[in-house]
Amino acid sequence: MTVNDEPVALRWVRDAADLRAALALRLRVFCDEQGVPREQEVDAYDDVARHAVAVAADGTVVGTMRLVASGSMVKVGRVAVDRGWRGRGIASELLERAMDYARAVRAEELRLAAQVAAAPLYVKAGYRQVGRPFEEAGIEHVWMVREVIPLRRRLRHDAATGRSTAAGSAGTDPGA
């Protein structure tokens, strides 16, 4: 992808150095800028998540997100873009990468806890709000979902197989 005539590569984290750079970006964005306690930012889900990074031509990680697959759902979390790179479509591209991953693992939906201020970005990417706002790490959030497999297709498939489509509670999702 090209951002303001500068090449930016989107890729899955390849090694420990990529992951360290992604985590460092998250700490800058969520902890330093937004005041999230450091002990709440990095957690056990980082060890099992699929991480993506957006990398500038000079090798700097300028965007990141993590994905945690759980049953028929993929939880999108920790979407962060470096302050100097915001507003250039990097988060939107990362969210499209999340959709590609969800399709590849045959998930039925993507789910995320969006900061209320960032909710319009997710709406533009095809997500819809479910439930009421709640506080997490001192910041107001709202649960949002995006269907990967349309519900009507799931219901038709379930009628043929007898498989249940009951979704879990939004409040119990892993890996915010």
C-alpha positions as CSV (number, residue, x, y, z in Angstrom):
1,M,0.0,0.0,0.0
2,T,1.1,3.6,-0.5
3,V,0.4,6.3,2.1
4,N,0.9,9.9,0.8
5,D,3.4,8.5,-1.8
6,E,5.3,6.6,0.9
7,P,5.3,2.8,0.7
8,V,3.8,1.0,3.7
9,A,3.9,-2.8,3.8
10,L,1.2,-4.7,5.7
11,R,2.3,-8.1,6.9
12,W,1.9,-10.7,9.6
13,V,4.5,-10.5,12.4
14,R,7.4,-12.6,11.3
15,D,9.7,-12.8,14.2
16,A,10.4,-11.5,17.8
17,A,11.7,-8.2,16.5
18,D,8.4,-7.5,14.6
19,L,6.5,-8.4,17.8
20,R,8.7,-6.2,20.0
21,A,8.1,-3.3,17.6
22,A,4.4,-3.9,17.6
23,L,4.3,-4.0,21.4
24,A,6.4,-0.8,21.6
25,L,4.0,1.0,19.4
26,R,1.0,-0.2,21.5
27,L,2.7,1.1,24.6
28,R,3.3,4.5,23.1
29,V,-0.2,4.8,21.8
30,F,-2.3,3.2,24.6
31,C,-0.1,3.9,27.7
32,D,1.9,7.0,26.9
33,E,-0.8,8.9,24.9
34,Q,-4.0,7.5,26.5
35,G,-2.9,6.6,30.0
36,V,-3.7,2.9,30.0
37,P,-1.8,1.2,32.7
38,R,1.1,-0.8,31.2
39,E,0.2,-3.9,33.1
40,Q,-3.2,-3.9,31.3
41,E,-1.8,-3.4,27.8
42,V,0.3,-6.6,27.3
43,D,-1.4,-9.8,28.4
44,A,-1.4,-13.6,27.8
45,Y,-3.4,-13.2,24.6
46,D,-0.3,-11.7,23.0
47,D,1.3,-15.1,23.1
48,V,-1.5,-16.8,21.1
49,A,-2.7,-14.0,18.9
50,R,-2.0,-13.4,15.2
51,H,-0.3,-10.0,15.0
52,A,-0.2,-7.8,11.9
53,V,2.0,-4.8,11.4
54,A,2.2,-1.9,9.0
55,V,5.8,-1.1,8.2
56,A,7.2,2.1,6.7
57,A,9.9,2.1,4.0
58,D,12.6,2.7,6.7
59,G,11.5,-0.4,8.6
60,T,9.6,1.4,11.3
61,V,6.4,-0.2,12.5
62,V,3.7,2.5,12.2
63,G,0.6,0.4,12.7
64,T,-0.4,-2.9,14.4
65,M,-3.4,-5.1,15.5
66,R,-3.8,-8.5,17.0
67,L,-6.4,-11.2,16.2
68,V,-7.5,-13.9,18.6
69,A,-9.6,-16.7,17.1
70,S,-12.1,-18.3,19.5
71,G,-14.7,-20.7,18.1
72,S,-16.6,-19.1,15.2
73,M,-15.4,-15.6,16.2
74,V,-12.2,-13.6,15.6
75,K,-11.6,-10.9,18.2
76,V,-9.8,-7.8,16.8
77,G,-7.8,-5.9,19.3
78,R,-5.0,-3.5,20.0
79,V,-5.4,-1.6,16.8
80,A,-2.9,1.2,17.0
81,V,-1.3,3.6,14.5
82,D,1.6,5.9,15.2
83,R,0.5,9.5,15.8
84,G,2.3,10.8,12.8
85,W,0.7,8.2,10.5
86,R,-2.9,8.5,11.5
87,G,-5.7,9.5,9.1
88,R,-4.0,7.9,6.2
89,G,-6.0,4.6,5.9
90,I,-3.6,2.3,7.8
91,A,-6.2,1.2,10.4
92,S,-8.7,0.6,7.6
93,E,-6.2,-1.6,5.8
94,L,-5.4,-3.5,9.0
95,L,-9.1,-4.1,9.4
96,E,-9.4,-5.5,5.9
97,R,-6.5,-7.8,6.8
98,A,-8.6,-9.0,9.8
99,M,-11.5,-9.8,7.5
100,D,-9.2,-11.8,5.2
101,Y,-7.9,-13.7,8.2
102,A,-11.5,-14.4,9.5
103,R,-12.5,-15.7,6.1
104,A,-9.4,-18.0,6.0
105,V,-10.2,-19.5,9.4
106,R,-13.9,-19.7,8.5
107,A,-15.1,-17.5,11.3
108,E,-18.6,-16.2,11.3
109,E,-17.9,-12.8,12.8
110,L,-15.3,-10.3,13.8
111,R,-15.8,-8.6,17.2
112,L,-14.0,-5.8,18.9
113,A,-14.2,-3.4,21.8
114,A,-13.8,0.0,20.2
115,Q,-13.0,3.2,22.0
116,V,-16.2,5.3,21.5
117,A,-14.1,8.0,19.9
118,A,-12.9,5.6,17.3
119,A,-16.3,3.9,16.6
120,P,-16.8,5.8,13.3
121,L,-13.7,4.2,11.9
122,Y,-15.1,0.8,12.6
123,V,-18.6,1.7,11.2
124,K,-16.9,2.8,8.0
125,A,-15.2,-0.6,7.9
126,G,-18.5,-2.4,8.1
127,Y,-18.9,-3.0,11.9
128,R,-22.1,-2.3,13.9
129,Q,-22.4,-1.5,17.5
130,V,-23.9,-4.0,19.9
131,G,-24.8,-3.2,23.5
132,R,-24.1,-0.2,25.5
133,P,-20.9,1.7,26.1
134,F,-18.7,0.5,29.0
135,E,-15.5,1.6,30.6
136,E,-12.2,-0.3,30.1
137,A,-8.8,1.0,31.4
138,G,-10.5,4.3,32.1
139,I,-11.7,4.8,28.5
140,E,-15.3,4.4,27.2
141,H,-15.7,1.5,24.8
142,V,-18.5,-0.2,22.9
143,W,-18.7,-3.7,21.5
144,M,-18.8,-3.8,17.7
145,V,-19.3,-6.8,15.3
146,R,-18.9,-7.4,11.6
147,E,-20.3,-10.5,10.0
148,V,-18.0,-12.6,8.0
149,I,-20.6,-15.1,7.0
150,P,-24.0,-13.4,6.6
151,L,-26.5,-14.6,9.2
152,R,-29.0,-15.8,6.6
153,R,-26.3,-18.0,5.1
154,R,-25.4,-19.3,8.6
155,L,-29.1,-20.0,9.4
156,R,-29.6,-21.9,6.1
157,H,-26.4,-23.9,6.7
158,D,-27.5,-24.7,10.3
159,A,-30.9,-25.9,9.2
160,A,-29.2,-28.4,7.0
161,T,-26.7,-29.5,9.6
162,G,-28.5,-28.9,12.9
163,R,-25.5,-26.9,14.2
164,S,-26.4,-24.1,16.6
165,T,-25.6,-20.5,15.8
166,A,-26.0,-19.1,19.3
167,A,-23.5,-16.3,19.8
168,G,-21.7,-15.8,23.1
169,S,-22.0,-12.8,25.3
170,A,-20.1,-9.8,24.1
171,G,-18.7,-9.3,27.6
172,T,-16.9,-12.6,27.6
173,D,-14.8,-12.2,24.5
174,P,-11.1,-12.8,24.7
175,G,-8.2,-10.5,23.9
176,A,-9.6,-7.0,23.7
